[in-house]
Amino acid sequence: MPKNSGFFTFSLMLPQWIIERKREGNELSADEIRFFIEGFTEGSIPDYQMSALAMAICFQGMTPAETAALTTEMMLSGETIDPASLPGIKADKHSTGGIGDKTSLILAPLAAACGLTVPMISGRGLGITGGTLDKLESIPGYRTNLSEKEFFQTLENVGCSIIGQTAQLAPADKKLYALRDVTGTVPSIPLITASIMSKKLAEGLDTLVLDVKWGKGAFMKTREEARQLAQAMVDVGRAMDKKVRALITDMNQPLGRAAGNVLEVQECIEVLRGGGPDDLRELTVALTAHMLELSNVHKTNAEIFQCLENGTAMKKFEEMVAAQGGSTDWKFAAAKIQEPVLAPADGIVTTVDADLIGKACLVLGAGRQKTDDTIDHAVGIGQMKKPGEEVKKGDSLAVIFSNDRNCFDESLPMVGNAFELGDHFEPQPLVCEVVG
């Protein structure tokens, strides 16, 4: 922070000065943010000072310019990917996460079948929301830890590749996220924005579509919170000269009829073969359509659907899985216990509580409570009835897939209580609004 003292101007920065300025609600300069993130990444600024700045940001917020500068510095804290040598427009999608949210597995090959190049770097699940990498690793042999050369080869040969974040990609984000998780500074829109966008923009994208979810099964519980996050991410993308658009989508109900790694992969294969649940297919096509429009690739929704129905998207998925070492015979581990949850009365399903379904999956072992937990790919909740569907007393509302009787017994009341029955259902739009 430049200081002026009499006849002399000096530019000494001290971390505590920057913390104090943000604590008092002042706007930090790009130089101050760069100084802090560089020092934190290399270790000259200790964790406790980074935690103090994160708490100050949590209370005081950041301007769009500050958020863009923070995103840039976190992105530049490590290696970036330059896919300029690859053919076509480079596009990706990011979701803020939800129960049964498996669109990436369909969207990447679908967008590739429509002519885009999709370099997708994804994450693992933590808590009740599932991770794309965990779903893919339920496919025997699938590798998410490709080298950059292998990643580029897959993109060049197939048009899409889904891998995990390397240690060299946005390392400042990895360090900062670990601190935020234990210092109560996770729910800050500027910090969430910088975390998401620094990793995505490090991929060297031309186009990014964001799926910002709200509701019981989402991180953002209200539409207004989701709108604020969506706008912040779109603003940062634009400040960095990227084409970015956000869809705000409903996550009060699980997406599709399955939650749990193997179950979700099987459901994705159904969609890629032209079938599957209507809501999952509808949202994936909507996200793909926005990616194509931003990329100046003109296809109607009917043409996008055709790529699902004629098998071209499925062929891309098979090619991607094979290129990354996975088996394409689609034989998966099966849970030992597969028992239905029965409807207690006649009625119309009015609600399927996504939060309860997610917690039941966690109890069954489909997710992690700590980052180093081992997950059971075979377990979860499948064959769920959707809101608006009619059931009779004794009909199956869902099937619990478990490998442990005690876990099954613990999850059973959660799943049963997730379903509410009534005599009327008013459908709500899946895509609530578009930002950008």
N, C-alpha and C positions, 0 to 999 in steps of 0.2 A: 504494500500500500504506500504510494508516494507520500512523503511527509515534507512539509516546508517549514524550515526553522531559520528565520532571519535571512541571511544572504545565501544559505546553503540549501540545496534540495537533495534528499537522499531517498533511496527506495528500499531500505531494510524492511523486511516483513518478519513478524513473529506470529506463530500460530495463535497465541492468546489474543493478539490484537484483532485477528480476523474473527475469532470466536466471539469476542466482545461486540464487534460491529454487527454481526448477524444477530446476536442476542438482543441488541437494541433495535433491531428491525431495519437496519441499513441494507442497501443493495451492494452485494460484493461484485468486484470487477472480475473480468475474465482472468487477469493476471493473478489475483488473489486465489481464485478457485484453482488455477493451474498449479500455483505454489503449494497449495494444501494437498491436492490429490497426488502430485508427484512425490511430495515428502512422505505421505502416508503409504504410497505404493512401495517406495524404496526403504521405508522403515525409519527415516529421520524424524517423522512426526508419529508419536506413539498412539496406540489404540485409544487411550483415555482422552486425548485431545480430539481425535476423530469422532469419538462418541459424543463429546461435548458439542462439536459443531453439528452433528446429526440431530441432537436434541434441540439445538437452537433453530435449525431448519424446520424441525417438526412443529415447533411453536410459532415461528415467524413466517414460514413459507418461503417461496422464492418467486421472483419475477420470471416471465418466459425467457428473458435473456440469460438470467442466472442458471435456469434449468438447462438451457441449451449449452451453456458453457460447461456445466457439470457433466452433462452427457458426453460432450466432446472429449473432455479430459479423461473420463473413465474409459471411453472407447479407445483413446490413444495410449492408455496405460500399458498396453501389451501389443501383440501382433494383430494386424487386420488382414482380412482376406481380400484379394484383388481378383475378382472373376472376369475382368475385362476381356481376357482371351477366350472366354467361353461364348458360344453363339447365343443370340437371342437376348430378350429383356430378362434381367435377373429380378425375380420377385419372390416374396415370402409372406407368410401369415403368422401372427402371434396371437395367442389367446391368453387372457388373464386367468383361465382355468375354471373348471367346474366338474360336476359329477356326470360321468358318461361322456365327457367332451373328448371325442376321438376324431375330430374333423381333419386333423393334420395328415393322418394316415390315408385318407381318401383324397384330400385336396392336393397334396404334392403330386401324385401321379396323374390326377385329373387335369391340373394346370399344365403339367408337362405334355399331356396328350393334346392340349389345346395350343401348344406352341411356346410356352414359357420355359425358362430355366429356373429351377426352384432349389437354391442352396439353403436348406433348413437346418438350423442348429437349435436343438431342443433340449429340454430339461427333464429331470426326474420328478416324481410326485413326492410331496411331503404333506403329512396330515391327510385330510379327507379327499383332496383333489389328486387325481391320477396324473402320471407323467407319460409323455409320448415315448420316451426312451424305454420305460418299463414295459409298456405295451409291446413295442417292437422286439424287445429282448425275450418276450414269451414265444417268439418264433424261433425254433431251434437253430442255433448257429448264427443268428443275425448279429453283426458287429456294428456298434455305435461309435467305436473309437478308431475311425479311419485316419490315416495320415492325410496331410493336405494333398499329396499327389494322388492317393486313392480316391479322396473326395472329389477332386477335379476330374479324374478319369470317369467316375460314376456319373457325374453331371454331364460330361461331354457325351458319353455313350447312351445314357438313359434319359437325361433331362431333369432328373430330380435325385436328391440324396438327403437322408435325414440322419444326422450324427449328433453326438454330444459336444458340449462346450469343452474346449481344450484348456489346459492350465495357462496357456499363453494368451488366450482371448479375454480381454477386459478383466485382468486380474484385480484391478482396484474394486470392481463390482463384487467379486467373490469375497474379498477381505471385508468390504463394507457391509455386505449382506449378513455375514456372520456376526458382526457387531450389532447391527440393527435387530437381529433376531433375539439377542440377549439384553438389549438395553431399552426395549419398549419403543423403538423408533421405526417399526415396520410401516404403520399406517400414515405415511407422509406422501402426498401426491408427487411433489418434486423428486423425492428419493425413489419412489416406485418408478416414475417416468424415466429417470436417468438409468436405473438398473435395467429395465426392459430395453430401452432404446439403445443403450451403449452396446449391448450384445448383438442386437439385430442389425444395427448400422455398421458394426464391425465386419459383417458379411459382405459388404460392398454392394448392397442392393440398389436397384433403380426404383423399385416399387415395394411398398409394405402396406398390407391390410391388417387391421387390428380388430380382434373380436373381444370387446370389453363387456364382461358379463356382470349382471346384477341379480340379487335375490338370495334365497336361503342357502343355496349351494355355491355361492360365489364369495369372493373376498369383499367386493363392494356390495353392501346390503341394499342400497337404494339406487334408483335410477339417477338421482342427482349426483351421487358420489361417482357413479360410473361415467356420467357425462363430464364431470370435472376432470377425471383421469383421461378420458378419451380426448378431450380438447387439449390437455397439456401435452399428450404424446403427439397429436397432430401438429401442434405449434412447434414442438422441437424438431419434428421431421422437416417441416417447411423451412425452419431456420437453418437447417443443414442441407437445403436444396434437394430434398427427397420428396417423391410423390407418396403421400401417406393419407390413408382414410380409415376411419374407425366405425364399426357397427356395434351398437349397443344392443345386447341380446339377453333374453330372459333365461335365468338359471334358477328359477324357483322349483322347476321340475327337472329330473335327470334328462339328459339328451339321449335319445334312442331308448332301447329297452334293456340295455345291459350296462353294468358297472363292474369293473374287474378286468384284469389285463387280457387273458385269453378270450374271455367272453366278448370284450370290445373288439379285439382283432377279428374274431369270427363275424361280428356284426359289420365291420368295415368291408370284409370280403363279400358279404351279402350285398352291400350297397354298390361295390365295384362291379358286381355281376348284374346290376340293374334292379336289385330288389332292396330289402332293408327297410327300416322305419322311415316314415314320411318326414318327420322333423329333422332327422340327421341328414337325410338326402337334401332337403330344402335348404338347410343352413349351409351345407358344404357348397352347394351350387351357387347360393347367394354370395358367399365369400369369394368363390372363384370368379364369378361374374364381375365383381368389383376389382379384383386383381387384374383381370383382362382389360377392363375399361381404362383403368389407370395406366396400363401398359400400352394403350392404343392398339389392342388386339380386339377386333370386332366380331363377337360371337353372341348369338341370342341364347337365352336360357335353354331353349329347346335344343340348340346345337350342343350346349354343354351337357345336358341330360343324355344326348345321343352318344357322347363319349363314354358314359356309364353303361348304356344299354347295348352298345355294339362291341363292348369288350376291349376297347383301346386303352381305357384307363386301367383296367385290370392287368393288361399286358405290361404296362409301364410299372405297376406295382410289383409284379412278378420279376421283372427285369431288375428293379432296384433291390429287392430282397435277395435275389441270386447274386448280384454284384457285391453285396455286403455280407456274403457268406451264409445267408439264411436258406432254409429248406422251403421249397415251394410245393411240397406235397400236402401242406395244410393239415398236418397231424399234430395235435396239441395234447398236453397233459390234461387229464380229466380229474375233477374232484371226486373223492370217494363218496361223499354225501351230497345228494341232489334231491332236495325235498321242497314241496310247494308250501307257500303261505296262503291259507284259504280265506275267502271272503266271509265275514261274519253274518252278512245279510245281503238281500237284494239291493241293487242301487246302481247309480252312475258314479264312476270314479271322478271326483272333483279336484283332488289334490294328491300329488305324490311328492312328499317332502324330501327335497334333494339333500338337505343337511343330514337327515336321519339315514337315508340310503348310504351316504358317504361314510357316516360313522359306523354303520353296520359293516361296510366293506373293510374299514380299518380294523374292527374287531376280528373279522375273519382272517386277516393277514394279507389283504390285497394292497395295503398301503403301508407307509412308514410313520411311526411316531417320532423316531430319531433318524437322522440322515444315514446312519450306518446299519439300520435295521434290514434284515433280509425279508423280502416279500415272497408270497406264494402266488405265482402267476395264475394258478388254476381256479382260485376262489373268487367269489363275488356274488352279485345279485343279477339274475337274468330273467328273461321272458316277462318283464314287467308290463302290467297293464298301463295304458296311457290315460290321462285325463280326457273325459268325454266318452270312454268306453263303458258299456253296460256289463254288469256281472250279476250272477245269481249266487245265493248263499251256497258256500262249498266250492265255488269256482276258484281256480288258482289266480292269485293277484301277482305273484312273482315266484321264482324258484331260487332258493338259497343253495349256493355251491360252496361246500366246506370240506376241509380235510381233518377237522377236529370237532368232536361232538360238543365239547364245552363251548367252543367258539360259536358253533351253530346255535346252541341254546341261548347264549348271550345276545346274539344278533336277532333272533326270532322276534322278540317284542318290538325291537327298533323297526324292523321291516313292516311288521303288522301295523304299527302306529303311523308309519309313513303314508299309508293309504287312507284317505277319507272318502266316504261314500255319501251321496246325496241324491236328490231327484232332479237336479238341474245343473248344467255346466255351461259357462260362458267362456268360449275360447278367447285367448289373448294372443297378440302377435308375437312371434318368435323374435323377429328383428324389430326392435322398438323405434330406433332412429338411426340416422347416419350422420356422422360428424366429419366434415372435410370434403 
